[in-house]
Amino acid sequence: MPSRERGLSGFALVDGLEQTPRPTISDYCKAAAEYIRGASACTAGQAKCAQTRLSDSLGVAFLADLRDRLQQPLPTARTGEHEVGGGLRTVQADVSEMTQTNGLTLAVELKPVHLAVGRAIWNRFGDIRVFAVNIHLKFPFAVVGGVMTLPTKERLASGDDAHWKTTTQLVTRAVARFSRASSRLTEGDAPHLLEGIGIVVFDHETGVMDPELPPEGSGVRWPEFVAAMAVAYEARFAEL
């Protein structure tokens, strides 16, 4: 995992991610749920540390699964924020691969939504779409992905740890919108579309991934997302 100068977040599962050689998407979800449950009691510094560590582990989990699917080492692929020059401006890609032969081949934007789901979800969706346009304008062959993670419930009000409300309706709407946006099958398709989008939904108490959201066949469940990214990558960059 990327090494960054930071202290401890105070969350056992979150801090343990940095010592895990290969965190999985399940490891991420359990740690994210731990952070969500305790976020109201932590300091700003602890929150920042937790969010950064969670984002790092999510990137590592995706890249490991992509490598497994492709059965390729992708030696120049990397996780952690790295600067990428897009067609409109320079951005930070959370997962990326740059090769001498093809330039930027892979770019993924991670947008975890841990708190205030109702306010954040559509802003994050817009961020992912802008990221795709920016990258594709300069690198039309690049395989661009976006990931959003969401809890099944959020606090009814800021600081209220006793009352929680469901996010199911919001997630269902997001699935429909993201499914339409993750349909860039060839390098000639619209730049605002993505080769793959993943939505990860987990229980805020147990950290277990929701078995029904997103629904199978939506194209945005984690295995479907990884598969879509692998198919696009193989079609454009696999060695013959």
C-alpha positions as CSV (number, residue, x, y, z in Angstrom):
1,M,0.0,0.0,0.0
2,P,1.1,3.6,-0.5
3,S,3.1,4.9,2.4
4,R,2.1,8.4,3.6
5,E,3.3,10.3,6.6
6,R,0.4,10.1,9.1
7,G,-0.5,9.0,12.6
8,L,-3.2,6.6,13.7
9,S,-6.9,7.2,13.1
10,G,-7.9,5.5,16.4
11,F,-10.0,2.9,14.5
12,A,-8.5,-0.6,14.8
13,L,-9.8,-2.0,11.5
14,V,-8.9,1.2,9.6
15,D,-5.4,1.4,11.0
16,G,-4.9,-2.3,10.4
17,L,-5.4,-1.9,6.7
18,E,-1.9,-0.5,6.3
19,Q,-0.4,-3.6,7.7
20,T,-2.5,-5.9,5.4
21,P,-0.4,-6.8,2.3
22,R,-3.4,-7.2,0.2
23,P,-6.6,-5.7,1.6
24,T,-9.8,-7.0,-0.1
25,I,-13.0,-5.1,-0.8
26,S,-14.5,-6.9,2.2
27,D,-11.7,-5.7,4.4
28,Y,-12.4,-2.2,3.2
29,C,-16.1,-2.4,3.9
30,K,-15.6,-3.6,7.4
31,A,-13.1,-0.8,8.1
32,A,-15.3,1.8,6.5
33,A,-18.3,0.7,8.6
34,E,-16.2,1.0,11.7
35,Y,-15.2,4.6,10.8
36,I,-18.8,5.5,10.0
37,R,-20.1,4.3,13.4
38,G,-17.4,6.3,15.3
39,A,-16.9,9.3,13.1
40,S,-18.9,11.6,15.3
41,A,-16.5,11.2,18.1
42,C,-13.2,11.5,16.4
43,T,-11.1,14.6,15.8
44,A,-10.6,16.2,12.4
45,G,-7.1,14.8,12.2
46,Q,-8.3,11.3,13.0
47,A,-11.0,11.6,10.4
48,K,-8.6,12.7,7.7
49,C,-6.2,9.9,8.6
50,A,-9.1,7.3,8.4
51,Q,-10.4,8.6,5.1
52,T,-6.9,8.6,3.5
53,R,-6.2,5.1,4.7
54,L,-9.6,3.8,3.5
55,S,-9.1,5.3,0.1
56,D,-5.6,3.8,-0.2
57,S,-6.9,0.4,0.7
58,L,-9.8,0.6,-1.8
59,G,-7.3,1.4,-4.6
60,V,-5.1,-1.5,-3.6
61,A,-8.1,-3.9,-3.5
62,F,-9.2,-2.9,-7.0
63,L,-5.8,-3.1,-8.6
64,A,-5.2,-6.5,-7.1
65,D,-8.5,-7.8,-8.4
66,L,-7.8,-6.3,-11.8
67,R,-4.4,-8.0,-11.9
68,D,-6.0,-11.3,-11.0
69,R,-8.7,-11.0,-13.7
70,L,-6.2,-10.0,-16.4
71,Q,-3.5,-12.5,-15.2
72,Q,-1.0,-9.7,-15.8
73,P,1.3,-8.0,-13.3
74,L,0.7,-4.5,-14.7
75,P,4.2,-3.5,-13.3
76,T,3.8,0.2,-13.8
77,A,0.3,0.5,-12.4
78,R,0.1,2.3,-9.0
79,T,-2.2,3.3,-6.3
80,G,-2.4,6.4,-4.2
81,E,-3.0,9.9,-5.7
82,H,-0.7,10.6,-8.7
83,E,-0.8,13.6,-10.9
84,V,-2.2,13.0,-14.4
85,G,-2.3,15.7,-17.1
86,G,-5.8,15.6,-18.7
87,G,-7.3,17.4,-21.7
88,L,-8.7,20.2,-19.5
89,R,-6.5,20.3,-16.4
90,T,-4.2,18.2,-14.3
91,V,-5.9,15.8,-11.9
92,Q,-5.0,13.3,-9.2
93,A,-5.8,9.7,-10.2
94,D,-6.3,7.3,-7.4
95,V,-5.2,4.3,-9.5
96,S,-3.3,4.8,-12.7
97,E,-0.9,3.2,-15.2
98,M,1.4,5.1,-17.6
99,T,3.4,3.2,-20.2
100,Q,6.1,4.4,-22.6
101,T,4.3,2.7,-25.5
102,N,0.7,3.8,-24.9
103,G,0.8,6.7,-22.5
104,L,-1.9,6.7,-19.9
105,T,-3.7,3.3,-20.1
106,L,-5.6,3.2,-16.8
107,A,-7.1,5.8,-14.6
108,V,-9.6,5.3,-11.7
109,E,-11.3,7.9,-9.5
110,L,-12.3,6.7,-6.1
111,K,-15.2,8.5,-4.4
112,P,-16.1,6.9,-1.1
113,V,-19.2,8.4,0.6
114,H,-19.0,7.6,4.3
115,L,-21.1,10.4,5.8
116,A,-23.9,12.8,4.7
117,V,-24.8,10.4,1.8
118,G,-27.8,12.5,0.6
119,R,-25.7,15.6,0.1
120,A,-22.6,13.9,-1.3
121,I,-23.8,11.3,-3.7
122,W,-24.7,13.4,-6.7
123,N,-21.6,15.7,-6.2
124,R,-19.4,12.6,-6.3
125,F,-21.2,11.4,-9.4
126,G,-20.5,14.7,-11.1
127,D,-16.8,14.5,-10.1
128,I,-16.5,11.0,-11.7
129,R,-18.1,12.2,-14.9
130,V,-15.8,15.3,-15.1
131,F,-12.8,13.0,-14.4
132,A,-13.7,10.8,-17.3
133,V,-14.1,13.7,-19.8
134,N,-10.8,15.2,-18.7
135,I,-8.9,12.0,-19.2
136,H,-10.6,10.8,-22.4
137,L,-10.0,14.1,-24.2
138,K,-6.3,13.6,-23.9
139,F,-6.1,9.9,-23.8
140,P,-9.1,8.5,-25.7
141,F,-7.8,4.9,-25.4
142,A,-7.4,5.1,-21.6
143,V,-9.6,2.7,-19.6
144,V,-11.3,5.0,-17.1
145,G,-13.2,3.8,-14.1
146,G,-15.0,5.3,-11.1
147,V,-15.8,3.7,-7.7
148,M,-18.4,4.9,-5.2
149,T,-18.9,3.2,-1.8
150,L,-22.0,3.8,0.3
151,P,-23.4,2.6,3.6
152,T,-26.9,1.3,3.8
153,K,-27.8,3.9,6.5
154,E,-26.7,7.4,7.5
155,R,-27.3,9.4,10.6
156,L,-30.6,11.2,10.7
157,A,-28.8,14.3,11.8
158,S,-25.1,15.3,12.2
159,G,-23.8,14.0,15.5
160,D,-27.0,11.9,16.2
161,D,-25.7,8.4,16.8
162,A,-29.0,7.0,18.0
163,H,-31.1,7.6,14.9
164,W,-30.3,6.3,11.4
165,K,-32.1,6.5,8.1
166,T,-31.9,4.2,5.1
167,T,-30.0,5.2,2.0
168,T,-31.6,2.5,-0.2
169,Q,-33.7,4.8,-2.3
170,L,-30.7,7.0,-3.0
171,V,-28.5,4.0,-3.9
172,T,-31.2,2.6,-6.2
173,R,-31.3,5.9,-8.1
174,A,-27.5,6.1,-8.2
175,V,-27.3,2.6,-9.6
176,A,-29.6,3.5,-12.5
177,R,-27.7,6.6,-13.3
178,F,-24.2,5.0,-13.0
179,S,-25.2,2.0,-15.1
180,R,-26.0,4.4,-18.0
181,A,-22.7,6.2,-17.5
182,S,-20.6,3.0,-17.5
183,S,-21.2,2.1,-21.2
184,R,-18.0,3.3,-23.0
185,L,-17.2,0.1,-25.0
186,T,-14.8,1.6,-27.6
187,E,-12.3,4.5,-27.7
188,G,-14.7,6.2,-30.2
189,D,-17.6,6.5,-27.7
190,A,-18.4,9.7,-25.9
191,P,-15.7,10.9,-23.5
192,H,-18.1,11.5,-20.6
193,L,-18.8,7.8,-20.4
194,L,-16.6,5.4,-18.4
195,E,-15.4,1.9,-19.2
196,G,-16.5,0.8,-15.8
197,I,-18.2,2.1,-12.6
198,G,-18.4,0.2,-9.4
199,I,-20.9,0.9,-6.6
200,V,-20.2,-0.9,-3.3
201,V,-22.9,-0.9,-0.7
202,F,-22.3,-2.2,2.8
203,D,-24.1,-2.5,6.2
204,H,-22.9,0.3,8.5
205,E,-23.0,-2.0,11.5
206,T,-21.4,-5.2,10.2
207,G,-19.5,-4.0,7.2
208,V,-21.0,-6.8,5.1
209,M,-21.6,-6.0,1.5
210,D,-25.3,-5.8,0.6
211,P,-26.3,-9.0,-1.3
212,E,-29.0,-7.2,-3.3
213,L,-27.6,-3.7,-4.0
214,P,-26.6,-3.1,-6.6
215,P,-28.6,-5.8,-8.3
216,E,-26.9,-8.5,-10.3
217,G,-26.7,-7.6,-14.0
218,S,-26.7,-3.9,-13.3
219,G,-23.0,-3.8,-14.4
220,V,-21.9,-1.8,-11.4
221,R,-21.5,-4.6,-8.7
222,W,-17.9,-5.0,-7.7
223,P,-17.2,-8.2,-9.7
224,E,-19.0,-6.8,-12.8
225,F,-17.1,-3.6,-12.5
226,V,-13.7,-5.3,-12.3
227,A,-14.7,-7.6,-15.2
228,A,-15.7,-4.6,-17.4
229,M,-12.4,-2.8,-16.7
230,A,-10.5,-6.0,-17.5
231,V,-12.4,-6.5,-20.8
232,A,-11.7,-3.0,-22.0
233,Y,-8.1,-3.2,-21.0
234,E,-7.5,-6.5,-22.8
235,A,-9.2,-5.2,-25.9
236,R,-6.9,-2.2,-26.1
237,F,-3.7,-3.1,-24.5
238,A,-3.3,-6.8,-24.1
239,E,-0.1,-8.1,-25.6
240,L,-0.6,-10.2,-28.7
